[in-house]
Amino acid sequence: MTSFITATDARLRSENTTLIREEIAIIELAILSAISDNEFTVNIKHNTTIEINGTTITGSPMTLDDSTGGDYYSVWQGLTTNAVLKAQMDEVISYFEGLKYSITRITNTGTTNTIFYWNVTW
């Protein structure tokens, strides 16, 4: 008899784990760069650049200065409800807090859209 997927599996598939991993990878690379510069904090903004194998990535999926970044900001601020976007941000936070980093979202002023950026300290 074939079994149906569990609720846990359904939730993980709905959260878009690829996007979450991309966000985490970008933050991890920013942390490594800051460590090599003898820093104890890093901000990951819409215009932060990270290089991966010769490819430059600007921003991160959740902090982009566009409607997508605006959607994440709206959910964070409680202006709109989107369980998937909230779960994605919560997963990123949980991952870094599990590694004993302090990670917060801060409103990014001076951008076209109302968006946030990540502040990570250690």
VEXSETI-876154 format. One record per residue: residue number from 1; chain; x, y, z of N, C-alpha, C, O in turn. Coordinates in nm, 4 decimals. Layout:
BEGIN
+-----+-------+----------+----------+----------+----------+----------+----------+----------+----------+----------+----------+----------+----------+
!   n ! chain !    neast !   nnorth !      nup !   caeast !  canorth !     caup !    ceast !   cnorth !      cup !    oeast !   onorth !      oup !
+-----+-------+----------+----------+----------+----------+----------+----------+----------+----------+----------+----------+----------+----------+
! NUM !     A !        X !        Y !        Z !        X !        Y !        Z !        X !        Y !        Z !        X !        Y !        Z !
...
+-----+-------+----------+----------+----------+----------+----------+----------+----------+----------+----------+----------+----------+----------+
//
This chain:
BEGIN
+-----+-------+----------+----------+----------+----------+----------+----------+----------+----------+----------+----------+----------+----------+
!   n ! chain !    neast !   nnorth !      nup !   caeast !  canorth !     caup !    ceast !   cnorth !      cup !    oeast !   onorth !      oup !
+-----+-------+----------+----------+----------+----------+----------+----------+----------+----------+----------+----------+----------+----------+
!   1 !     A !   0.0838 !  -0.1173 !   0.0000 !   0.0000 !   0.0000 !   0.0000 !   0.0890 !   0.1245 !   0.0000 !   0.1860 !   0.1319 !   0.0754 !
!   2 !     A !   0.0563 !   0.2201 !  -0.0831 !   0.1301 !   0.3450 !  -0.0918 !   0.0865 !   0.4374 !   0.0202 !  -0.0325 !   0.4514 !   0.0487 !
!   3 !     A !   0.1847 !   0.5002 !   0.0832 !   0.1489 !   0.5919 !   0.1916 !   0.1577 !   0.7361 !   0.1426 !   0.2357 !   0.7681 !   0.0528 !
!   4 !     A !   0.0796 !   0.8187 !   0.2008 !   0.0761 !   0.9609 !   0.1696 !   0.1892 !   1.0307 !   0.2440 !   0.2338 !   0.9823 !   0.3480 !
!   5 !     A !   0.2361 !   1.1441 !   0.1917 !   0.3430 !   1.2169 !   0.2590 !   0.2961 !   1.2664 !   0.3956 !   0.1782 !   1.2952 !   0.4163 !
!   6 !     A !   0.3896 !   1.2753 !   0.4861 !   0.3552 !   1.3231 !   0.6197 !   0.3358 !   1.4745 !   0.6180 !   0.3778 !   1.5425 !   0.5244 !
!   7 !     A !   0.2735 !   1.5248 !   0.7199 !   0.2541 !   1.6696 !   0.7323 !   0.3890 !   1.7401 !   0.7407 !   0.4057 !   1.8491 !   0.6860 !
!   8 !     A !   0.4850 !   1.6785 !   0.8088 !   0.6190 !   1.7370 !   0.8199 !   0.6828 !   1.7500 !   0.6823 !   0.7394 !   1.8542 !   0.6493 !
!   9 !     A !   0.6737 !   1.6438 !   0.6017 !   0.7291 !   1.6490 !   0.4662 !   0.6563 !   1.7517 !   0.3802 !   0.7194 !   1.8238 !   0.3029 !
!  10 !     A !   0.5257 !   1.7586 !   0.3930 !   0.4479 !   1.8560 !   0.3162 !   0.4890 !   1.9977 !   0.3519 !   0.5024 !   2.0830 !   0.2642 !
!  11 !     A !   0.5090 !   2.0230 !   0.4803 !   0.5499 !   2.1564 !   0.5240 !   0.6880 !   2.1917 !   0.4689 !   0.7083 !   2.3023 !   0.4188 !
!  12 !     A !   0.7823 !   2.0990 !   0.4777 !   0.9167 !   2.1242 !   0.4266 !   0.9146 !   2.1545 !   0.2771 !   0.9857 !   2.2438 !   0.2311 !
!  13 !     A !   0.8352 !   2.0825 !   0.2026 !   0.8259 !   2.1060 !   0.0586 !   0.7635 !   2.2415 !   0.0289 !   0.8018 !   2.3073 !  -0.0678 !
!  14 !     A !   0.6687 !   2.2838 !   0.1101 !   0.6014 !   2.4121 !   0.0904 !   0.6911 !   2.5302 !   0.1237 !   0.6739 !   2.6389 !   0.0684 !
!  15 !     A !   0.7865 !   2.5099 !   0.2133 !   0.8724 !   2.6194 !   0.2586 !   0.9788 !   2.6585 !   0.1564 !   1.0438 !   2.7616 !   0.1737 !
!  16 !     A !   0.9986 !   2.5810 !   0.0522 !   1.1014 !   2.6064 !  -0.0487 !   1.2393 !   2.6016 !   0.0157 !   1.3040 !   2.7043 !   0.0363 !
!  17 !     A !   1.2823 !   2.4806 !   0.0469 !   1.4098 !   2.4629 !   0.1164 !   1.5286 !   2.5138 !   0.0343 !   1.6313 !   2.5501 !   0.0918 !
!  18 !     A !   1.5169 !   2.5172 !  -0.0980 !   1.6260 !   2.5702 !  -0.1801 !   1.6477 !   2.7176 !  -0.1491 !   1.7616 !   2.7608 !  -0.1313 !
!  19 !     A !   1.5415 !   2.7942 !  -0.1425 !   1.5528 !   2.9368 !  -0.1120 !   1.6120 !   2.9574 !   0.0274 !   1.6961 !   3.0451 !   0.0473 !
!  20 !     A !   1.5683 !   2.8771 !   0.1228 !   1.6213 !   2.8880 !   0.2590 !   1.7711 !   2.8584 !   0.2589 !   1.8481 !   2.9310 !   0.3217 !
!  21 !     A !   1.8132 !   2.7534 !   0.1896 !   1.9552 !   2.7190 !   0.1837 !   2.0365 !   2.8292 !   0.1156 !   2.1488 !   2.8583 !   0.1568 !
!  22 !     A !   1.9794 !   2.8907 !   0.0107 !   2.0486 !   3.0019 !  -0.0556 !   2.0691 !   3.1172 !   0.0417 !   2.1779 !   3.1744 !   0.0490 !
!  23 !     A !   1.9658 !   3.1508 !   0.1155 !   1.9737 !   3.2602 !   0.2126 !   2.0811 !   3.2293 !   0.3172 !   2.1644 !   3.3143 !   0.3488 !
!  24 !     A !   2.0782 !   3.1083 !   0.3698 !   2.1756 !   3.0668 !   0.4701 !   2.3171 !   3.0701 !   0.4132 !   2.4093 !   3.1172 !   0.4797 !
!  25 !     A !   2.3351 !   3.0207 !   0.2912 !   2.4689 !   3.0180 !   0.2300 !   2.5244 !   3.1588 !   0.2117 !   2.6422 !   3.1831 !   0.2377 !
!  26 !     A !   2.4404 !   3.2508 !   0.1672 !   2.4846 !   3.3890 !   0.1490 !   2.5256 !   3.4501 !   0.2830 !   2.6277 !   3.5183 !   0.2919 !
!  27 !     A !   2.4468 !   3.4258 !   0.3861 !   2.4800 !   3.4781 !   0.5191 !   2.6085 !   3.4139 !   0.5707 !   2.6934 !   3.4824 !   0.6276 !
!  28 !     A !   2.6234 !   3.2830 !   0.5513 !   2.7459 !   3.2151 !   0.5957 !   2.8691 !   3.2744 !   0.5280 !   2.9701 !   3.2988 !   0.5939 !
!  29 !     A !   2.8616 !   3.2976 !   0.3978 !   2.9756 !   3.3551 !   0.3269 !   3.0058 !   3.4969 !   0.3746 !   3.1221 !   3.5360 !   0.3839 !
!  30 !     A !   2.9021 !   3.5731 !   0.4047 !   2.9229 !   3.7083 !   0.4581 !   2.9899 !   3.7014 !   0.5952 !   3.0755 !   3.7840 !   0.6267 !
!  31 !     A !   2.9515 !   3.6037 !   0.6762 !   3.0135 !   3.5859 !   0.8077 !   3.1614 !   3.5508 !   0.7915 !   3.2468 !   3.6085 !   0.8588 !
!  32 !     A !   3.1915 !   3.4563 !   0.7025 !   3.3314 !   3.4175 !   0.6804 !   3.4160 !   3.5356 !   0.6348 !   3.5304 !   3.5510 !   0.6775 !
!  33 !     A !   3.3597 !   3.6183 !   0.5484 !   3.4308 !   3.7366 !   0.5016 !   3.4560 !   3.8340 !   0.6170 !   3.5651 !   3.8897 !   0.6292 !
!  34 !     A !   3.3548 !   3.8539 !   0.7010 !   3.3699 !   3.9445 !   0.8152 !   3.4722 !   3.8914 !   0.9139 !   3.5504 !   3.9686 !   0.9695 !
!  35 !     A !   3.4727 !   3.7607 !   0.9366 !   3.5706 !   3.7007 !   1.0271 !   3.7126 !   3.7260 !   0.9763 !   3.8022 !   3.7591 !   1.0539 !
!  36 !     A !   3.7320 !   3.7100 !   0.8448 !   3.8663 !   3.7321 !   0.7896 !   3.9089 !   3.8780 !   0.7999 !   4.0279 !   3.9091 !   0.7930 !
!  37 !     A !   3.8108 !   3.9684 !   0.8167 !   3.8402 !   4.1104 !   0.8371 !   3.8430 !   4.1474 !   0.9852 !   3.8432 !   4.2656 !   1.0196 !
!  38 !     A !   3.8451 !   4.0464 !   1.0733 !   3.8483 !   4.0650 !   1.2187 !   3.7276 !   4.1416 !   1.2708 !   3.7402 !   4.2221 !   1.3631 !
!  39 !     A !   3.6116 !   4.1173 !   1.2126 !   3.4873 !   4.1805 !   1.2563 !   3.4093 !   4.0850 !   1.3465 !   3.4338 !   3.9643 !   1.3468 !
!  40 !     A !   3.3158 !   4.1401 !   1.4225 !   3.2291 !   4.0618 !   1.5098 !   3.0822 !   4.0745 !   1.4718 !   2.9941 !   4.0264 !   1.5432 !
!  41 !     A !   3.0567 !   4.1393 !   1.3591 !   2.9201 !   4.1587 !   1.3132 !   2.9195 !   4.1734 !   1.1617 !   3.0197 !   4.2121 !   1.1016 !
!  42 !     A !   2.8073 !   4.1425 !   1.1017 !   2.7918 !   4.1612 !   0.9575 !   2.6459 !   4.1945 !   0.9278 !   2.5541 !   4.1419 !   0.9907 !
!  43 !     A !   2.6272 !   4.2829 !   0.8305 !   2.4939 !   4.3152 !   0.7811 !   2.4814 !   4.2597 !   0.6399 !   2.5695 !   4.2809 !   0.5565 !
!  44 !     A !   2.3727 !   4.1889 !   0.6131 !   2.3479 !   4.1356 !   0.4799 !   2.2305 !   4.2133 !   0.4231 !   2.1154 !   4.1924 !   0.4613 !
!  45 !     A !   2.2625 !   4.3045 !   0.3302 !   2.1640 !   4.3964 !   0.2734 !   2.1356 !   4.3629 !   0.1279 !   2.1943 !   4.2709 !   0.0710 !
!  46 !     A !   2.0454 !   4.4384 !   0.0695 !   2.0080 !   4.4181 !  -0.0705 !   2.1250 !   4.4399 !  -0.1658 !   2.1243 !   4.3878 !  -0.2773 !
!  47 !     A !   2.2245 !   4.5157 !  -0.1236 !   2.3380 !   4.5447 !  -0.2104 !   2.4682 !   4.4792 !  -0.1634 !   2.5759 !   4.5125 !  -0.2128 !
!  48 !     A !   2.4583 !   4.3860 !  -0.0681 !   2.5744 !   4.3107 !  -0.0234 !   2.6180 !   4.2182 !  -0.1357 !   2.5352 !   4.1502 !  -0.1963 !
!  49 !     A !   2.7483 !   4.2154 !  -0.1640 !   2.7962 !   4.1260 !  -0.2684 !   2.8762 !   4.0123 !  -0.2078 !   2.9567 !   4.0314 !  -0.1167 !
!  50 !     A !   2.8519 !   3.8945 !  -0.2605 !   2.9202 !   3.7723 !  -0.2201 !   2.9692 !   3.7064 !  -0.3482 !   2.8983 !   3.7041 !  -0.4488 !
!  51 !     A !   3.0910 !   3.6527 !  -0.3439 !   3.1427 !   3.5839 !  -0.4617 !   3.1504 !   3.4344 !  -0.4354 !   3.2058 !   3.3897 !  -0.3350 !
!  52 !     A !   3.0927 !   3.3575 !  -0.5293 !   3.0948 !   3.2122 !  -0.5220 !   3.1527 !   3.1600 !  -0.6526 !   3.0911 !   3.1733 !  -0.7584 !
!  53 !     A !   3.2702 !   3.1013 !  -0.6448 !   3.3354 !   3.0443 !  -0.7635 !   3.3379 !   3.1410 !  -0.8810 !   3.3068 !   3.1033 !  -0.9940 !
!  54 !     A !   3.3747 !   3.2647 !  -0.8542 !   3.3860 !   3.3642 !  -0.9601 !   3.2558 !   3.4297 !  -1.0013 !   3.2560 !   3.5163 !  -1.0888 !
!  55 !     A !   3.1442 !   3.3908 !  -0.9408 !   3.0153 !   3.4518 !  -0.9704 !   2.9770 !   3.5441 !  -0.8564 !   2.9732 !   3.5026 !  -0.7406 !
!  56 !     A !   2.9486 !   3.6691 !  -0.8889 !   2.9099 !   3.7658 !  -0.7869 !   2.7588 !   3.7642 !  -0.7687 !   2.6830 !   3.7758 !  -0.8650 !
!  57 !     A !   2.7166 !   3.7497 !  -0.6442 !   2.5750 !   3.7532 !  -0.6081 !   2.5532 !   3.8792 !  -0.5281 !   2.6271 !   3.9078 !  -0.4338 !
!  58 !     A !   2.4510 !   3.9552 !  -0.5659 !   2.4192 !   4.0785 !  -0.4947 !   2.2891 !   4.0591 !  -0.4184 !   2.1874 !   4.0194 !  -0.4753 !
!  59 !     A !   2.2937 !   4.0874 !  -0.2896 !   2.1753 !   4.0745 !  -0.2062 !   2.1489 !   3.9302 !  -0.1694 !   2.2319 !   3.8420 !  -0.1916 !
!  60 !     A !   2.0330 !   3.9083 !  -0.1133 !   1.9875 !   3.7742 !  -0.0792 !   1.8393 !   3.7694 !  -0.1123 !   1.7746 !   3.8740 !  -0.1189 !
!  61 !     A !   1.7841 !   3.6511 !  -0.1334 !   1.6437 !   3.6440 !  -0.1754 !   1.5464 !   3.7215 !  -0.0858 !   1.4503 !   3.7806 !  -0.1352 !
!  62 !     A !   1.5709 !   3.7214 !   0.0440 !   1.4761 !   3.7836 !   0.1360 !   1.4983 !   3.9328 !   0.1549 !   1.4097 !   4.0018 !   0.2054 !
!  63 !     A !   1.6149 !   3.9847 !   0.1154 !   1.6460 !   4.1258 !   0.1404 !   1.6517 !   4.2101 !   0.0134 !   1.6952 !   4.3252 !   0.0173 !
!  64 !     A !   1.6087 !   4.1545 !  -0.0976 !   1.6168 !   4.2285 !  -0.2236 !   1.5313 !   4.3550 !  -0.2207 !   1.4255 !   4.3587 !  -0.1578 !
!  65 !     A !   1.5785 !   4.4576 !  -0.2892 !   1.5053 !   4.5849 !  -0.2980 !   1.4055 !   4.5764 !  -0.4138 !   1.4176 !   4.6468 !  -0.5141 !
!  66 !     A !   1.3070 !   4.4882 !  -0.3968 !   1.2026 !   4.4694 !  -0.4972 !   1.0758 !   4.4234 !  -0.4264 !   1.0689 !   4.4245 !  -0.3035 !
!  67 !     A !   0.9764 !   4.3834 !  -0.5032 !   0.8498 !   4.3432 !  -0.4415 !   0.8663 !   4.2177 !  -0.3566 !   0.7948 !   4.2014 !  -0.2578 !
!  68 !     A !   0.9583 !   4.1290 !  -0.3924 !   0.9814 !   4.0091 !  -0.3113 !   1.0354 !   4.0473 !  -0.1737 !   0.9847 !   4.0010 !  -0.0715 !
!  69 !     A !   1.1382 !   4.1316 !  -0.1716 !   1.1896 !   4.1794 !  -0.0437 !   1.0829 !   4.2525 !   0.0358 !   1.0757 !   4.2402 !   0.1581 !
!  70 !     A !   0.9998 !   4.3290 !  -0.0347 !   0.8892 !   4.3987 !   0.0302 !   0.7890 !   4.3031 !   0.0923 !   0.7337 !   4.3305 !   0.1988 !
!  71 !     A !   0.7657 !   4.1902 !   0.0251 !   0.6737 !   4.0896 !   0.0793 !   0.7273 !   4.0310 !   0.2097 !   0.6527 !   4.0146 !   0.3063 !
!  72 !     A !   0.8565 !   3.9995 !   0.2122 !   0.9168 !   3.9467 !   0.3357 !   0.9084 !   4.0501 !   0.4476 !   0.8773 !   4.0157 !   0.5616 !
!  73 !     A !   0.9358 !   4.1758 !   0.4157 !   0.9281 !   4.2818 !   0.5157 !   0.7857 !   4.2915 !   0.5722 !   0.7668 !   4.2995 !   0.6936 !
!  74 !     A !   0.6876 !   4.2906 !   0.4842 !   0.5475 !   4.3025 !   0.5275 !   0.5070 !   4.1893 !   0.6205 !   0.4349 !   4.2115 !   0.7178 !
!  75 !     A !   0.5524 !   4.0690 !   0.5916 !   0.5211 !   3.9552 !   0.6785 !   0.5925 !   3.9713 !   0.8120 !   0.5326 !   3.9495 !   0.9173 !
!  76 !     A !   0.7198 !   4.0092 !   0.8085 !   0.7957 !   4.0297 !   0.9325 !   0.7266 !   4.1329 !   1.0213 !   0.7174 !   4.1139 !   1.1425 !
!  77 !     A !   0.6786 !   4.2407 !   0.9627 !   0.6155 !   4.3485 !   1.0397 !   0.4709 !   4.3184 !   1.0778 !   0.4094 !   4.3949 !   1.1520 !
!  78 !     A !   0.4160 !   4.2074 !   1.0275 !   0.2776 !   4.1719 !   1.0585 !   0.1762 !   4.2498 !   0.9778 !   0.0582 !   4.2528 !   1.0126 !
!  79 !     A !   0.2211 !   4.3137 !   0.8689 !   0.1306 !   4.3910 !   0.7838 !   0.0501 !   4.3004 !   0.6919 !  -0.0621 !   4.3336 !   0.6536 !
!  80 !     A !   0.1077 !   4.1862 !   0.6569 !   0.0395 !   4.0848 !   0.5779 !   0.0682 !   3.9489 !   0.6399 !   0.1600 !   3.9340 !   0.7206 !
!  81 !     A !  -0.0109 !   3.8509 !   0.6015 !   0.0069 !   3.7159 !   0.6521 !   0.0457 !   3.6242 !   0.5378 !  -0.0234 !   3.6172 !   0.4361 !
!  82 !     A !   0.1560 !   3.5543 !   0.5549 !   0.1990 !   3.4542 !   0.4587 !   0.2794 !   3.3510 !   0.5373 !   0.3949 !   3.3742 !   0.5730 !
!  83 !     A !   0.2163 !   3.2374 !   0.5634 !   0.2786 !   3.1354 !   0.6479 !   0.4090 !   3.0831 !   0.5891 !   0.5011 !   3.0501 !   0.6639 !
!  84 !     A !   0.4187 !   3.0750 !   0.4566 !   0.5398 !   3.0231 !   0.3932 !   0.6560 !   3.1189 !   0.4131 !   0.7644 !   3.0769 !   0.4534 !
!  85 !     A !   0.6349 !   3.2481 !   0.3852 !   0.7433 !   3.3456 !   0.4015 !   0.7869 !   3.3544 !   0.5477 !   0.9061 !   3.3646 !   0.5767 !
!  86 !     A !   0.6914 !   3.3503 !   0.6386 !   0.7251 !   3.3535 !   0.7813 !   0.8067 !   3.2314 !   0.8198 !   0.9058 !   3.2433 !   0.8918 !
!  87 !     A !   0.7663 !   3.1145 !   0.7729 !   0.8391 !   2.9918 !   0.8052 !   0.9807 !   2.9961 !   0.7486 !   1.0745 !   2.9489 !   0.8129 !
!  88 !     A !   0.9971 !   3.0523 !   0.6290 !   1.1306 !   3.0631 !   0.5699 !   1.2217 !   3.1506 !   0.6548 !   1.3350 !   3.1123 !   0.6842 !
!  89 !     A !   1.1729 !   3.2678 !   0.6944 !   1.2544 !   3.3561 !   0.7777 !   1.2837 !   3.2921 !   0.9131 !   1.3952 !   3.3013 !   0.9643 !
!  90 !     A !   1.1821 !   3.2269 !   0.9705 !   1.2015 !   3.1600 !   1.0992 !   1.3067 !   3.0500 !   1.0894 !   1.3836 !   3.0293 !   1.1832 !
!  91 !     A !   1.3104 !   2.9799 !   0.9771 !   1.4094 !   2.8739 !   0.9577 !   1.5504 !   2.9305 !   0.9523 !   1.6428 !   2.8730 !   1.0097 !
!  92 !     A !   1.5675 !   3.0428 !   0.8838 !   1.6994 !   3.1075 !   0.8766 !   1.7436 !   3.1500 !   1.0170 !   1.8573 !   3.1254 !   1.0573 !
!  93 !     A !   1.6539 !   3.2131 !   1.0895 !   1.6851 !   3.2577 !   1.2256 !   1.7199 !   3.1385 !   1.3141 !   1.8191 !   3.1415 !   1.3870 !
!  94 !     A !   1.6389 !   3.0346 !   1.3078 !   1.6602 !   2.9152 !   1.3899 !   1.7960 !   2.8509 !   1.3601 !   1.8651 !   2.8061 !   1.4516 !
!  95 !     A !   1.8336 !   2.8467 !   1.2332 !   1.9605 !   2.7874 !   1.1935 !   2.0778 !   2.8603 !   1.2602 !   2.1650 !   2.7972 !   1.3199 !
!  96 !     A !   2.0789 !   2.9928 !   1.2496 !   2.1921 !   3.0681 !   1.3047 !   2.1879 !   3.0747 !   1.4569 !   2.2927 !   3.0712 !   1.5214 !
!  97 !     A !   2.0703 !   3.0840 !   1.5145 !   2.0616 !   3.0809 !   1.6601 !   2.1070 !   2.9456 !   1.7135 !   2.1638 !   2.9382 !   1.8225 !
!  98 !     A !   2.0829 !   2.8392 !   1.6386 !   2.1299 !   2.7067 !   1.6771 !   2.2815 !   2.6980 !   1.6790 !   2.3391 !   2.6156 !   1.7501 !
!  99 !     A !   2.3464 !   2.7841 !   1.5998 !   2.4925 !   2.7922 !   1.5985 !   2.5444 !   2.8992 !   1.6949 !   2.6634 !   2.9308 !   1.6960 !
! 100 !     A !   2.4541 !   2.9538 !   1.7751 !   2.4853 !   3.0525 !   1.8794 !   2.5171 !   3.1920 !   1.8267 !   2.5802 !   3.2711 !   1.8968 !
! 101 !     A !   2.4745 !   3.2235 !   1.7043 !   2.4849 !   3.3594 !   1.6525 !   2.3621 !   3.4371 !   1.6969 !   2.2569 !   3.3788 !   1.7232 !
! 102 !     A !   2.3757 !   3.5667 !   1.7049 !   2.2608 !   3.6542 !   1.7243 !   2.2247 !   3.7072 !   1.5855 !   2.3094 !   3.7647 !   1.5171 !
! 103 !     A !   2.0989 !   3.6882 !   1.5436 !   2.0552 !   3.7323 !   1.4125 !   1.9244 !   3.8085 !   1.4275 !   1.8283 !   3.7591 !   1.4864 !
! 104 !     A !   1.9228 !   3.9294 !   1.3732 !   1.8030 !   4.0121 !   1.3798 !   1.7745 !   4.0721 !   1.2427 !   1.8618 !   4.0793 !   1.1562 !
! 105 !     A !   1.6506 !   4.1146 !   1.2256 !   1.6113 !   4.1865 !   1.1049 !   1.5977 !   4.3335 !   1.1404 !   1.5432 !   4.3685 !   1.2451 !
! 106 !     A !   1.6477 !   4.4189 !   1.0526 !   1.6437 !   4.5633 !   1.0751 !   1.5872 !   4.6288 !   0.9502 !   1.6233 !   4.5926 !   0.8382 !
! 107 !     A !   1.4980 !   4.7261 !   0.9702 !   1.4412 !   4.7980 !   0.8565 !   1.5514 !   4.8684 !   0.7800 !   1.6331 !   4.9396 !   0.8383 !
! 108 !     A !   1.5531 !   4.8484 !   0.6497 !   1.6545 !   4.9074 !   0.5629 !   1.5987 !   5.0370 !   0.5044 !   1.5194 !   5.0345 !   0.4103 !
! 109 !     A !   1.6401 !   5.1481 !   0.5600 !   1.5940 !   5.2780 !   0.5121 !   1.6759 !   5.3206 !   0.3909 !   1.7865 !   5.2710 !   0.3692 !
! 110 !     A !   1.6224 !   5.4105 !   0.3140 !   1.6951 !   5.4626 !   0.1989 !   1.6902 !   5.3725 !   0.0771 !   1.7724 !   5.3870 !  -0.0134 !
! 111 !     A !   1.5962 !   5.2804 !   0.0728 !   1.5794 !   5.1925 !  -0.0423 !   1.4489 !   5.2275 !  -0.1127 !   1.3647 !   5.2990 !  -0.0582 !
! 112 !     A !   1.4334 !   5.1770 !  -0.2328 !   1.3119 !   5.2037 !  -0.3100 !   1.1899 !   5.1445 !  -0.2423 !   1.0853 !   5.2088 !  -0.2336 !
! 113 !     A !   1.2034 !   5.0222 !  -0.1945 !   1.0935 !   4.9507 !  -0.1285 !   1.1198 !   4.9454 !   0.0215 !   1.2318 !   4.9685 !   0.0672 !
! 114 !     A !   1.0172 !   4.9154 !   0.0956 !   1.0346 !   4.8955 !   0.2395 !   1.0784 !   4.7511 !   0.2583 !   1.0004 !   4.6579 !   0.2391 !
! 115 !     A !   1.2045 !   4.7344 !   0.2960 !   1.2649 !   4.6022 !   0.3087 !   1.3447 !   4.5955 !   0.4382 !   1.3550 !   4.6947 !   0.5104 !
! 116 !     A !   1.4011 !   4.4788 !   0.4677 !   1.4853 !   4.4645 !   0.5860 !   1.6212 !   4.4119 !   0.5452 !   1.6421 !   4.3700 !   0.4313 !
! 117 !     A !   1.7142 !   4.4148 !   0.6413 !   1.8415 !   4.3463 !   0.6231 !   1.8701 !   4.2651 !   0.7481 !   1.8169 !   4.2919 !   0.8559 !
! 118 !     A !   1.9552 !   4.1653 !   0.7310 !   1.9974 !   4.0814 !   0.8416 !   2.1177 !   4.1439 !   0.9113 !   2.2094 !   4.1932 !   0.8457 !
! 119 !     A !   2.1170 !   4.1418 !   1.0430 !   2.2324 !   4.1793 !   1.1236 !   2.2706 !   4.0551 !   1.2037 !   2.1897 !   4.0029 !   1.2804 !
! 120 !     A !   2.3941 !   4.0077 !   1.1857 !   2.4412 !   3.8883 !   1.2543 !   2.5636 !   3.9265 !   1.3363 !   2.6560 !   3.9910 !   1.2866 !
! 121 !     A !   2.5626 !   3.8855 !   1.4628 !   2.6760 !   3.9141 !   1.5510 !   2.7207 !   3.7856 !   1.6194 !   2.6444 !   3.6899 !   1.6320 !
! 122 !     A !   2.8471 !   3.7858 !   1.6635 !   2.9038 !   3.6710 !   1.7340 !   3.0054 !   3.7176 !   1.8360 !   3.0646 !   3.6355 !   1.9061 !
+-----+-------+----------+----------+----------+----------+----------+----------+----------+----------+----------+----------+----------+----------+
//
